[in-house]
Amino acid sequence: MNDLKLTDSATVDGAVFGSASFKDHEQVVFCNDRDTGLKAIIGIHNTTLGPALGGTRMWKYEREADAIRDVLRLSRGMTFKASISGLNLGGGKAVIIGDSRKDKTDALMQKFGEYVNSLSGRYITAEDVGINTHDMEMVKLKTDHVTGIPVEMGGSGDPSPVTAYGVFMGMKAAAHYKYGSDDLAGKRVMVQGIGHVGETLVKHLSEAGAEVLINDIHRDRMEEVAAKYGASIHEGDVFNTHYDIYAPCALGATINPDTINRLSADIVAGAANNQLADEVRDGLALQNKGILYAPDFLINAGGLINVYSEIAKYDRAEALRRTEEIYNTSLQIFRTSELEQITPHAAALKIAEDRINQVKAQRN
């Protein structure tokens, strides 16, 4: 295990991660094990409010630098997600480099659990893209610093349905603000990425009467979800057609200058983390184009709220009740954005940072 302390900048695999975005990370840990093939990175951004909790993502990154960039951005986002949700948690995240369909084994996940355990509770892991509750069972064999374990083991279970419910609440709030009604019947919604969260979001949207388009890199998944919920498959570029709402539910940075220029929608509200390639530039570009953006770290917080129940000892019903509050918080953010003439992302970030700074000041 190797630690990387990020000060002014770090250069890995020819890529520079500068101080402007990542100077405040507390710890980055590289995990390598030749026997199991494990190559993982754990990022701990901020533990002011509590231990850093964030899921583990398994993805076949093209370059190690891409994996590092992802874990840095994701762990930072988790800090603000926990803060704006009122949870006593810090922000952390982990990525495992590999194809979850081919490279994942029980031995690999157990070895990862050993690395998590070595951090003595500073980082608590859970599911994310490419990881399921069975994988968390394997991690649990090696550490107690894990959430999202199966209900039969005393855990809160798969957090993805609650994540999807929160996104649905945020989307309804955005519709209310944009259209004057949160009724999604007849609205044309593009859901990009139909993993566990995306599929459940499709279910909610279909039940609400929306016209749902789906897009995913796996054709078999699209066919399965389309058959289940009556959604329409949209292959290829998702920015070559019109829809009312764009819901990115796969990887981040799909909102960038190129896609914003081509995006024909009223609202962006999805489950993906770090949807804006550049928070300031792309947030302003959306606003200038009249597209309402529902901040990702706010509306996708349901899964975190759910797994936090294992720590705070509340049940699924309470997790859902807390997740429903995303609706009201989203409306508050949209109103603050308009009143203060700032982007919704900036408005949400200010609330999250203020809470962290207040706790830090009380301790000093």
Helices and strands as residue ranges (DSSP letters): E 2-4, E 9-12, E 15-18, H 19-22, E 27-33, E 38-46, E 52-53, E 56-59, H 64-84, E 90-97, H 106-117, E 123-124, H 133-140, G 151-153, H 160-179, E 188-192, H 196-207, E 211-215, H 219-229, E 232-233, E 245-248, H 257-262, E 267-268, H 279-288, E 292-293, H 296-299, H 302-312, H 316-340, H 344-363
